[in-house]
């Protein structure tokens, strides 16, 4: 089963731009990210949740428990 597909093919460009121009430590809301990427806030949330699941799985697999939240 594949994950959610971006509604806008330019989403990668928007995310790359945010990574390049956001200041270190700057926090952006889901809505701000969605506005730049041309997609919905809920789609950004889904991407975030999928990335966190992958990270938690990898961290547990490599015994990096100090990075996992309780």
N, C-alpha and C positions, 0 to 999 in steps of 0.2 A: 504494500500500500504506500503510495506516495503522499508526501505532505502537501499542505495547501500551496496552490500555484498562485503566483502574483497576478493580481488583476491588471497590473500595468507593467509592461516589459521594461520600463525605465526605473523600476524600483531599485535595482542594483546601482544605478547611477546616482540616485538620490541618497542611498545609504553610503556610498563611497564619498560623496560630497560632504555629508554630515561628519564622517570620520576624519576627513581632511581639514575641515574648517571649524569644527567644534573645539572650544578651548578645553584644555586638560581639566578634568574634574567637573566639567559642565554637565548638568543633568537636564535631559529633555523629556517632555511628556510624550506619551503615545501619540497624542494629537499633533504635536509639533513634528514628530518624525513622519507621521502619516501625511501631513500637509506637504512636506518636502518630497516625499516619495510618490505622491499621487495615488494613495490607497486609503483604506479605512483604518480607523483606530483599532478596531477589533482584529484586523489582519496583522497589524504590528504586534498586538498582544499574543496572537497565535504563534508568530515567529519567535517571540521572546520565550514563550513557554516551551516550545520545541527545543530551542537552544539550551535552556536550563535543564531539561530532561537529559539531553545528550551529555552536558557537562557533569551532571550528577552521576550518570552511569559510568562515564570515563573516570571520574574521581574515585568512585567506589571500587572500580576495577583495579585501579592503581594504588589503592589504599591511601588516598589523599583525604582522609576524613576531616582534617583540620579546615578544609575548604567547604565542607558541607554544613549547612545550617541544620539545627535540630528541628 
